[in-house]
């Protein structure tokens, strides 16, 4: 949604575009600063208390038949071009009906052969990441630009223009972890800690830790004032922390290969990685909080310039041959 918030206004302003927006997945009911024309339930991931994927819930709590039905009935044939940010229903509908699709996603960069990987590369899981929302043409986004098809991140203006006044404080956002488990270690730290968690309804304090519900405005204010961020190995928050030169540590979700890849890429930018967060990691956590803050400048991608380039290229070449990844020979290529 963060990339859509940055890209959609520039697409809406272009005189040659008639734009419709689709959304699916866990945040299907999320309010957006633009009109969403079609909403699908999609697929949701569920997590254990220790931050791992709860595969039984993923299998039995998702509506897989409805998901397949949505793919086959999606009204996709009226579109000249679909821009897809890892949304599987429109991706598969385009593939089945041979509709031009351009992937604009972080996941496209994750499976690119030139981007960082964990020590144990898993080609099978990389194929799964690819086939969840398949594409032939793409521009991926990662922490750093890497080749013509992997661009730097798109950072929303609200964060990009933020004037930070960092002090020795820690922001923690680990929604996949049990709140009680992470508080056991965070309350032992000798600095103010701010924890945002989806299970919290009202803010409260536990020793040095302030626990708060997820609120975008409050989150941004806390982000502005802290010098350290401890979070999952997603993409948006680690990118924003690196962009503002904050001390960063990531905890990848167990069993989620994409986050293992993100953690490796974040480490290449100076971040620390914790495989999990237990009392035995207290010493390492303190070492990280007392380590110098690394400075790895993040060069962001201008969303307006990207939109203008894509539109101009599409008007010149409806097949967008320059966006194909065939010459890259990515690890997920069918038949490899």
N, C-alpha and C positions, 0 to 999 in steps of 0.2 A: 504493500500500500504506500510506503514511503516514496518509492520510485514513481508510482502512478501520480501521487500528489505533485511531484516535480514535473512530470512529463505532460500530463493531461491538459493543463492550462495552455501550453504552447501548441498542442494539437488542436484544441478548441478554437484558438485564435487564427489558425491558418485558413485562408479563404477557400482553398480547394478541397477541404476535408469535411465530410459528414461523419461525425464520430459517435460511436456507441461504446459503452463500457460494460464488460461482464466481470463478475467476481464469483469465486467459489471457495469452499473450504471453511476452516474454523471461524474465521472472522467475517462470515457472509453477512451478518447483521450490522457490521461496523458502519458508523456514519462517516461520510467522506465529504470533502469540500467541493465535490462535483457530482453530477447526476450519474447514478448507476442504473443502467437500463435492464440488466438481467442478473439475477442472483441464483446460484446453485449451492446445494448443501456441500457437495464435494466430499473429500476424505479428510479425517481428523486423526492426528497422532495423540496417543495417550501415554502417560509416563508413570513410572513407579516412584515411590518415595525417595529412592536413591538417585533419581535423575535419569534412569534408563527408560527405553521404550517398552511399554506394556503391550506385547504383541497380541496376547489373547483379546484384550480390549480393542486393539486396532482391527483385528479380524472380525470380531462379533458385534462391535458397537457401530460400525460403519454400514451404510446402506449400499452395498456393492451393486446390486441389481439396478437400483435407482441411478447410480453413477453411470453404469453402462447404458441405460435407457437415455439418460441426458446426452450422452455422446452421440448416440444414433439419431436423436431427434433435434439436436441443436440446430437452429436456423442460421447456418454459416454460409450458405451458398450466395447470399446477396452481397457479400463483402469482396472488395478488390484486394485488400491486404489486411491481415490480422497481425497485430503486435502483441506478443505473448510473454508475460512475465511468470513463467513456470505455472501456468494454469492448465490442467490436464484436459478438461472437457473441450475447450476450444482447440487445443493442440491436436487431440485425437480426431475431432470432427474435421479439422482442416486436412489431416493426413488421409482420412478415409474418402474425402471428397475432392482431394487435389486442389485445395484453396491455398494461395500463397501465404506463407506464415514467416514472420521474422521474430525469432526469440530475442528478447531484451531482458536478460535475467542474470542473477548471480550464479545460478546453477549451471548455466552455459559455460561460465568461466571455470567453475569447479571441475568439470570434466574435460576441460581443454588440456592437451598434453603438455603445455608449457608452464602450467601453474603448479604451485607446491603441493606435495602429497605427504601423508604420514609415512612412517618407516615401513609399515605393512600396507602396500598398495593392494586394493581389492578390485580387480577388473569387473567381477560380477556385480558388485554393488554400484560401480560406476555406470554399468549398462542399465541397472535399475533406475538410477537417477536420470539417465538420459531418456529411457523409454516411458517414464512417468508422464513426461510432457515432451514428446519427440519433436525434432526440428531438423531442417537441412540448412537453414540460413540463420545466422546469429551474430549478435554483439553481446559479449558477456561483460560483467562488471566484477572487479576484484579490488583488493586493497591497493594494488599497483597495476599500472598499465603493463601489459606483457604481450607484445606482438600486435598486429593490426586488428585482431578480433577480440582481444581482452582489454577493455578500457578501465580507467580509474573509476571509483565509485561516484554515483550521483548523490550528493548530499543536499538535503532540503535547506532552503534559505534560512529557516528558523534556527538551524544549528550552525550553518555556515557563517552567518553574520553575528553569532553569539559572541559577546565579549566576556571572556572567562576571568574570574578572580580566584584562582585555585588556592586552597589552604589544605592543611594536612587532615583530610577527611576522606572517607571511603563510601562510594556508591555501590550497592550490590543489587544485581537483578538476575536471579536464578529461578525462574518460574517453574522449571521442571523438578526442582528439589523440594522436599518437605521443609516447611518453614522451621519446624522444631529442630530438625537436624542441623541446619546451617546456623541457627542461633547458638547452639552449643559451642561452636568455635568462635563465632563473631563476638560474643560477649566477653571473651578473654583478651580481646585486642585493646590496646591502650590509646585509642583514638575514636572520635565520633564516627559512627557507621549509620548509613541510611539504607534500609532494605525496602525495596518495592516488591510486592508479591500479590498474585491474583487471588489468593485465599483471604486477603485482609479486606475488611469492610470499613474500619475506622482506624486512624493512626493511634499508636501507643508506644510507650518506651519500655525497654528492658535493659537496665543498666546503661551501657554506653550506646545502645542500639535504638534507633528510632525506626519503627516498622510502619509502613504506610501502604495504602491501597494504590493501585496504578492510576495516576492522574497525570496527563501529559504536561500540563502547565507546571505542576509541582516538580515533576521529574526533571524538566528542563532547568528549573531554578536550582535544584540540587546538583545536577550535572555541571552547571556553571561554576559552582563554588568548590567542588571537590578536586583533588589532584590525582585520585586513583579510582579505577573502575574494575570491579570483579563481576563477570557476567558469563553467560553461556557463549559457546563458540558459534553464534549466529553471524550475521554480517553487518546489519545497520549500526547497532550500538558499538561494537568493536571499531568499526570504521570511524564513527564520530569521535570516539575516545582517541584514536590515533591521530585524527585530523587536528584535534586540539592539544596534541602532545601530552596526553594524560598517561599516567602509569596504568598499564592494562594487564590483566590476567584473565584467561578464559578457562572454562570448565566444559569441555565437550560432552554432550549427552551420550551416554553409553549406547552403543549399537547404532548410532546415527553417523554414518560414514561421511556425509557431507560436513558435519561439524568437526570431524577429525581432520579433514582437508583444510577447513577454515583455520583450525588451531595451528596447523603447520604453517599456513600463510601468515597468520598473525605473529607467530614466533619469528618468522623471517623479517618482520617489521619491528622486532624488539619486545614483543609481548611475552609473558610467562604463561605456561600451561600447567594446570592441575588436573590429573586424571579423575579425581573426585574431591570431595571436601569433607574430611573427618578430623577428629581431634588430633590424630597423629600428624596432620599436615599443618598444625599450628606454627611450628618452627619455620617451615618453608614459607608460610604465608607472611610471617613477620619479616623474613629475609627479603621477600618481594617488596613489602611496604617500605623497607629501608634502603632499597636499591635505588641508584640514580634513575631518573626518568629518561629513557632513550628518546632520541629525536630522529624520527624517520618521516620526513615530510610526505604527506598524502596529496597527490595531485588529483583533484576531482574532475569529473566530466561535466561540461556545461550542457544542461538538458535542452536549452533553446537551440544551440548550435547542432546538437545531435538530431533533434527533430527536423530541422531545416535540411541537414545532410541526407537523412533517410528519405524525406519527401522528394528532394531533387533527384536522388539516385533512382527512386521508384518511377518517377515520371520519365526518366531517361531509359530505364531498363526494368520492365515489369517483372522480370524473373530474378532481379537482384543478384546477378551472377557474382558480383564482387563480394557478396556476403556469405557465399557458400564456404563450407569448411572442408570440402573434399581434399584440397591440397594440403591441409594440415595433418591428415591421417590421425584423427583423434582416437583415443583408446577405446571409445565406445562404438566405433564404426561397425555397422552390421556385417557379420561374417568374419570379424577378427577375433 
